[in-house]
Amino acid sequence: MGVALSDELGMIAQPLEFIPAEPFAEFLNRLKEILHDKQVELIVVGMPRNMDGSYGAAALKVQEFVAVLKDAVAIPIKTLDERLTSVQPHRFLTEAEVRGRQRKEKVDKSAAAILLQSYLDGRPD
């Protein structure tokens, strides 16, 4: 899973790292380290939606993930529509000829930053 953080002013998102989702216990441990070290105040999780706006099987998995995460951390969690967040990084990395596992990690980190930036940009002033 891609992880991104905002700057201290909450204006600019930047990719942080990729954490493998499995084994889940290791994922959760690393996420908790980041939450503590970076003093995170809110977790934004991408909610997959179909292009028509409906929810599919992937959204159910995310809902289950969020439920488990809420039991594991005390930080508020918000979901946000993640449609098309991976398209831009995929295009860029294709042009840069990045392949394999390294590509997936970079796409996931970049998509996380795009999602977070979308959240930051959509907040009322």
MARPA-264776 format. One record per residue (C-alpha): residue number from 1; z negated, y negated, x negated. Coordinates in pm, whole numbers, plus 32768, in hexadecimal, padded with zeros to 4 digits. Last residue first. Layout:
<atom><voti>NUM</voti><Z>Z</Z><Y>Y</Y><X>X</X></atom>
...
***
This chain:
<atom><voti>125</voti><Z>7E83</Z><Y>7563</Y><X>841A</X></atom>
<atom><voti>124</voti><Z>7ECE</Z><Y>7681</Y><X>8508</X></atom>
<atom><voti>123</voti><Z>7F16</Z><Y>77C8</Y><X>8458</X></atom>
<atom><voti>122</voti><Z>807D</Z><Y>7842</Y><X>8458</X></atom>
<atom><voti>121</voti><Z>80CA</Z><Y>77F0</Y><X>82EC</X></atom>
<atom><voti>120</voti><Z>7F9E</Z><Y>78B9</Y><X>8271</X></atom>
<atom><voti>119</voti><Z>7FFE</Z><Y>79E7</Y><X>8346</X></atom>
<atom><voti>118</voti><Z>8167</Z><Y>79DC</Y><X>82D4</X></atom>
<atom><voti>117</voti><Z>80ED</Z><Y>79B8</Y><X>816D</X></atom>
<atom><voti>116</voti><Z>8019</Z><Y>7AEF</Y><X>819E</X></atom>
<atom><voti>115</voti><Z>8143</Z><Y>7BB6</Y><X>821E</X></atom>
<atom><voti>114</voti><Z>8222</Z><Y>7B3B</Y><X>8102</X></atom>
<atom><voti>113</voti><Z>8113</Z><Y>7B91</Y><X>8003</X></atom>
<atom><voti>112</voti><Z>80EA</Z><Y>7CEE</Y><X>8095</X></atom>
<atom><voti>111</voti><Z>8265</Z><Y>7D1B</Y><X>808F</X></atom>
<atom><voti>110</voti><Z>8265</Z><Y>7CBE</Y><X>7F1F</X></atom>
<atom><voti>109</voti><Z>8157</Z><Y>7DBB</Y><X>7ECC</X></atom>
<atom><voti>108</voti><Z>8206</Z><Y>7ECD</Y><X>7F96</X></atom>
<atom><voti>107</voti><Z>835B</Z><Y>7E7F</Y><X>7F00</X></atom>
<atom><voti>106</voti><Z>82CE</Z><Y>7E7E</Y><X>7D9E</X></atom>
<atom><voti>105</voti><Z>821F</Z><Y>7FCC</Y><X>7DD2</X></atom>
<atom><voti>104</voti><Z>8354</Z><Y>8065</Y><X>7E6F</X></atom>
<atom><voti>103</voti><Z>8430</Z><Y>7FE8</Y><X>7D51</X></atom>
<atom><voti>102</voti><Z>8349</Z><Y>8070</Y><X>7C41</X></atom>
<atom><voti>101</voti><Z>8355</Z><Y>81C0</Y><X>7CEE</X></atom>
<atom><voti>100</voti><Z>84CD</Z><Y>81D8</Y><X>7CC9</X></atom>
<atom><voti>99</voti><Z>85C4</Z><Y>80C4</Y><X>7C74</X></atom>
<atom><voti>98</voti><Z>85DE</Z><Y>7F54</Y><X>7C13</X></atom>
<atom><voti>97</voti><Z>874C</Z><Y>7EEC</Y><X>7C02</X></atom>
<atom><voti>96</voti><Z>86FE</Z><Y>7D76</Y><X>7C11</X></atom>
<atom><voti>95</voti><Z>87EC</Z><Y>7D57</Y><X>7D39</X></atom>
<atom><voti>94</voti><Z>8740</Z><Y>7E7D</Y><X>7DE0</X></atom>
<atom><voti>93</voti><Z>85EF</Z><Y>7DDF</Y><X>7D8E</X></atom>
<atom><voti>92</voti><Z>8652</Z><Y>7C9A</Y><X>7E3D</X></atom>
<atom><voti>91</voti><Z>86DD</Z><Y>7D4A</Y><X>7F6E</X></atom>
<atom><voti>90</voti><Z>85AE</Z><Y>7E2C</Y><X>7F94</X></atom>
<atom><voti>89</voti><Z>84C2</Z><Y>7D02</Y><X>7F67</X></atom>
<atom><voti>88</voti><Z>8572</Z><Y>7C46</Y><X>8085</X></atom>
<atom><voti>87</voti><Z>857E</Z><Y>7D6B</Y><X>8177</X></atom>
<atom><voti>86</voti><Z>8415</Z><Y>7DDB</Y><X>814F</X></atom>
<atom><voti>85</voti><Z>8378</Z><Y>7CCD</Y><X>822B</X></atom>
<atom><voti>84</voti><Z>8483</Z><Y>7D07</Y><X>8336</X></atom>
<atom><voti>83</voti><Z>838F</Z><Y>7D53</Y><X>844F</X></atom>
<atom><voti>82</voti><Z>8225</Z><Y>7D3B</Y><X>83DB</X></atom>
<atom><voti>81</voti><Z>8186</Z><Y>7CBC</Y><X>851B</X></atom>
<atom><voti>80</voti><Z>8020</Z><Y>7C5E</Y><X>84C3</X></atom>
<atom><voti>79</voti><Z>7ED8</Z><Y>7D19</Y><X>84DA</X></atom>
<atom><voti>78</voti><Z>7D8C</Z><Y>7C6F</Y><X>8497</X></atom>
<atom><voti>77</voti><Z>7C5C</Z><Y>7D08</Y><X>83F0</X></atom>
<atom><voti>76</voti><Z>7B05</Z><Y>7C64</Y><X>83CC</X></atom>
<atom><voti>75</voti><Z>7A3F</Z><Y>7CCD</Y><X>8297</X></atom>
<atom><voti>74</voti><Z>791E</Z><Y>7DC2</Y><X>82BF</X></atom>
<atom><voti>73</voti><Z>79D6</Z><Y>7EE6</Y><X>8224</X></atom>
<atom><voti>72</voti><Z>79E1</Z><Y>805F</Y><X>8262</X></atom>
<atom><voti>71</voti><Z>79C8</Z><Y>8072</Y><X>83DE</X></atom>
<atom><voti>70</voti><Z>7AD0</Z><Y>7F62</Y><X>8409</X></atom>
<atom><voti>69</voti><Z>7BAD</Z><Y>801E</Y><X>8311</X></atom>
<atom><voti>68</voti><Z>7BA3</Z><Y>8158</Y><X>83E5</X></atom>
<atom><voti>67</voti><Z>7C0E</Z><Y>8096</Y><X>851B</X></atom>
<atom><voti>66</voti><Z>7D18</Z><Y>7FDB</Y><X>8453</X></atom>
<atom><voti>65</voti><Z>7DAB</Z><Y>8124</Y><X>83D6</X></atom>
<atom><voti>64</voti><Z>7DB5</Z><Y>81B2</Y><X>8538</X></atom>
<atom><voti>63</voti><Z>7E68</Z><Y>8078</Y><X>85B2</X></atom>
<atom><voti>62</voti><Z>7F55</Z><Y>8094</Y><X>848B</X></atom>
<atom><voti>61</voti><Z>7FA7</Z><Y>81FC</Y><X>84E5</X></atom>
<atom><voti>60</voti><Z>7FE6</Z><Y>8196</Y><X>864E</X></atom>
<atom><voti>59</voti><Z>80CF</Z><Y>8084</Y><X>85D4</X></atom>
<atom><voti>58</voti><Z>819B</Z><Y>8185</Y><X>8513</X></atom>
<atom><voti>57</voti><Z>81CB</Z><Y>824F</Y><X>8652</X></atom>
<atom><voti>56</voti><Z>826D</Z><Y>812E</Y><X>870A</X></atom>
<atom><voti>55</voti><Z>8211</Z><Y>7FD6</Y><X>878C</X></atom>
<atom><voti>54</voti><Z>8307</Z><Y>7EFA</Y><X>884A</X></atom>
<atom><voti>53</voti><Z>8388</Z><Y>7DAC</Y><X>87CA</X></atom>
<atom><voti>52</voti><Z>84FB</Z><Y>7DF9</Y><X>87FD</X></atom>
<atom><voti>51</voti><Z>8521</Z><Y>7E1C</Y><X>8682</X></atom>
<atom><voti>50</voti><Z>8417</Z><Y>7F29</Y><X>8685</X></atom>
<atom><voti>49</voti><Z>82C0</Z><Y>7EC3</Y><X>8616</X></atom>
<atom><voti>48</voti><Z>81F8</Z><Y>7F17</Y><X>84E1</X></atom>
<atom><voti>47</voti><Z>80A6</Z><Y>7E6B</Y><X>84CF</X></atom>
<atom><voti>46</voti><Z>8063</Z><Y>7DDA</Y><X>8376</X></atom>
<atom><voti>45</voti><Z>7EF3</Z><Y>7DBC</Y><X>8321</X></atom>
<atom><voti>44</voti><Z>7E4A</Z><Y>7C6F</Y><X>82D7</X></atom>
<atom><voti>43</voti><Z>7CED</Z><Y>7C91</Y><X>8243</X></atom>
<atom><voti>42</voti><Z>7C0B</Z><Y>7B60</Y><X>825A</X></atom>
<atom><voti>41</voti><Z>7AF9</Z><Y>7AC5</Y><X>8182</X></atom>
<atom><voti>40</voti><Z>7B4F</Z><Y>7B60</Y><X>8030</X></atom>
<atom><voti>39</voti><Z>7A57</Z><Y>7B14</Y><X>7F19</X></atom>
<atom><voti>38</voti><Z>7B54</Z><Y>7B72</Y><X>7E0B</X></atom>
<atom><voti>37</voti><Z>7A70</Z><Y>7C69</Y><X>7D59</X></atom>
<atom><voti>36</voti><Z>79D5</Z><Y>7CF3</Y><X>7E99</X></atom>
<atom><voti>35</voti><Z>7B14</Z><Y>7D22</Y><X>7F62</X></atom>
<atom><voti>34</voti><Z>7BC8</Z><Y>7DA1</Y><X>7E2B</X></atom>
<atom><voti>33</voti><Z>7ABB</Z><Y>7EA4</Y><X>7DE5</X></atom>
<atom><voti>32</voti><Z>7ABA</Z><Y>7F0A</Y><X>7F55</X></atom>
<atom><voti>31</voti><Z>7C33</Z><Y>7F41</Y><X>7F44</X></atom>
<atom><voti>30</voti><Z>7C0B</Z><Y>801C</Y><X>7E10</X></atom>
<atom><voti>29</voti><Z>7B04</Z><Y>80F4</Y><X>7EBC</X></atom>
<atom><voti>28</voti><Z>7BD3</Z><Y>810B</Y><X>7FFA</X></atom>
<atom><voti>27</voti><Z>7D0A</Z><Y>817E</Y><X>7F41</X></atom>
<atom><voti>26</voti><Z>7C3C</Z><Y>827D</Y><X>7E80</X></atom>
<atom><voti>25</voti><Z>7BA9</Z><Y>8306</Y><X>7FC4</X></atom>
<atom><voti>24</voti><Z>7D05</Z><Y>830A</Y><X>8060</X></atom>
<atom><voti>23</voti><Z>7D9A</Z><Y>83F3</Y><X>7F5E</X></atom>
<atom><voti>22</voti><Z>7E96</Z><Y>837B</Y><X>7FAB</X></atom>
<atom><voti>21</voti><Z>7EF5</Z><Y>821A</Y><X>800E</X></atom>
<atom><voti>20</voti><Z>7F66</Z><Y>81C5</Y><X>7EAA</X></atom>
<atom><voti>19</voti><Z>7EF6</Z><Y>8062</Y><X>7E55</X></atom>
<atom><voti>18</voti><Z>8001</Z><Y>7F64</Y><X>7DF5</X></atom>
<atom><voti>17</voti><Z>7F8E</Z><Y>7E1D</Y><X>7D5D</X></atom>
<atom><voti>16</voti><Z>7F5B</Z><Y>7CA8</Y><X>7D82</X></atom>
<atom><voti>15</voti><Z>8089</Z><Y>7C08</Y><X>7E28</X></atom>
<atom><voti>14</voti><Z>8061</Z><Y>7A94</Y><X>7E64</X></atom>
<atom><voti>13</voti><Z>8019</Z><Y>79C9</Y><X>7F9A</X></atom>
<atom><voti>12</voti><Z>800E</Z><Y>784C</Y><X>7F8F</X></atom>
<atom><voti>11</voti><Z>7F47</Z><Y>7764</Y><X>8070</X></atom>
<atom><voti>10</voti><Z>7DEA</Z><Y>77F5</Y><X>8094</X></atom>
<atom><voti>9</voti><Z>7D52</Z><Y>76EA</Y><X>7FB4</X></atom>
<atom><voti>8</voti><Z>7CC6</Z><Y>77EE</Y><X>7EC4</X></atom>
<atom><voti>7</voti><Z>7E1E</Z><Y>788F</Y><X>7E9B</X></atom>
<atom><voti>6</voti><Z>7E7C</Z><Y>79A5</Y><X>7F87</X></atom>
<atom><voti>5</voti><Z>7E6C</Z><Y>7B14</Y><X>7F38</X></atom>
<atom><voti>4</voti><Z>7F60</Z><Y>7C36</Y><X>7F4E</X></atom>
<atom><voti>3</voti><Z>7F39</Z><Y>7DAE</Y><X>7F5E</X></atom>
<atom><voti>2</voti><Z>8053</Z><Y>7EA7</Y><X>7F88</X></atom>
<atom><voti>1</voti><Z>8000</Z><Y>8000</Y><X>8000</X></atom>
***
